[in-house]
Each structure stands twice: as structure tokens, then as C-alpha cells.
Amino acid sequence: MNEIIQIQHLQKHFGNLKVLNDVSFDIHKGEVVTVIGSSGSGKSTMLRCINLLERMDGGNILYHGKNILDNGNDVNQYRSKVGVVFQSFNLFNNLSVIENCMIGQIKVLKRSKEEARAKAEKYLKEVGMFEFANKASTKLSGGQKQRVAIARALCMDPEVLLFDEPTSALDPEMVGDVLDVMKDLANHGLTMVIVTHEMQFAKEVSDRVIFMDQGVIAEQGTPDEIFNNPKHERTKQFLSRYSNR
């Protein structure tokens, strides 16, 4: 398979706390990788390192074989190709829905307003939010904001899209709409890495599941291998807690 990103021996610590310890895996074109694990296992920190929102303390991350920290690399261009959708939406409150989807295209990709608007309209339609295009982002529900955040990320034409617990801040009745949008993206072949606590969703959409525990990858495999036949004791304990909820 074609590796887009290679994570090699990733290390990250905050003070004396080692959050990531020798994390290595590849992300292949068209692959959906879900990352599961208990709170504090390093999942979100790993995503933030991949997107350069956190600087790693050791190891390398290669994008198409090139180290993302090499001199001369444009961080903003890299982030446009490796986008991220957060749990907290991070929309600009002073902008309308469509302006939120246009601003990055204009500032980073140097698209004209006409090009940016056309692209924004396309992806707002795809996530079911076109009718709200001119509405203030502050007037949306949480689920609507998250769908706009996904559309905004897609407007940058990312090669890989990272999702950091995209449904954890949503009311339960809103979760399904956002997961449906993500399932549709998976069905259309978008390469995604998804940190999630939605186990059923992980079973349904994943090509590969990574279980993280205490800053390391304890186990990874197909959904069937991880959910039906886990090898690691900590994986078994984690999944047992979820099955009892």
C-alpha cells in the first residue's frame, strides 16, 4: 500500500510526564484508522503531533517520505494537506458559516473569493449544511457546528483528515448525524485517522484499529481482531469496560 504518513518512534513529554513513548505506525492512502484507548493514553497528543500543533520531543514524522520538520517545509501548506477536526469545533464566531469555510482557502491556498465560495458551497451541501450558509456560526447547534467544521476542513482538499474525538462534545441525539457524515467520507475513500470512543462506529468504518495505553501502541489490527479476539490484556480490560456500559 501507498504510505502517506510514516510515524517513527514518536516521543512526547510534558515535564516529567512521558505522554508518548516510541509510537510508530504508517497511514496508507484510502485507509481509515481508528485510535481507541482510555483517557490519558496519548491519543489526542499523538494527533496534535502529526498536525504539528505539538512539537515532538523525539522521533520523526514523514509525509510522502520527507520529514515534516525539515527546513524549507511550509507548515501551513502541510496542515492544509493533513487537516484536523477537533471536538470543540473552533469556528470563528464573527464569521458566517460560509465565511468560515472560505477564509482558510483564501489565506492559505490563495484562492479567489469566487473559487473559495464555490468550494465551500460544494462541501456544505455534502454535509447537509448548505441551507445555513449565510447564518452566523454562533446560531448553530453543536452537531451543526461540527458538520461545518468538517466541511471547512474538506474545503482545503486534504489528503489526510484527522479527527480528535469529533462527537465527544455533542448531545447524544446529535452524534448520529456527524458519524453519518464521517461514514460517507470513509465510503468515498478519504484517508482518515479518528480518535474516538464510539466503539460501534470504529467497528463499522475502520480498516485498522489502534489501541493505545499509557503512551504506547499496545495492539493494532483489523476491527475483527481487536474487538473479537484481542491479544493484549489491557485491550481486553478496556473493551470489557465499554461493553458493560
Secondary structure, DSSP 8 states (H G I E B T S, - for coil): --EEEEEEEEEEEETTEEEEEEEEEEEETT-EEEEE--TTSSHHHHHHHHTTSS--SEEEEEETTEETTSTT--HHHHHHHEEEE-TT----TTSBHHHHHHHHHHHTS---HHHHHHHHHHHHHHTT-GGGTTSBGGGS-HHHHHHHHHHHHHTT--SEEEEESTTTTS-HHHHHHHHHHHHHHHHTT-EEEEE-S-HHHHHHH-SEEEEEETTEEEEEE-HHHHHHS--SHHHHHHHHHHHT-
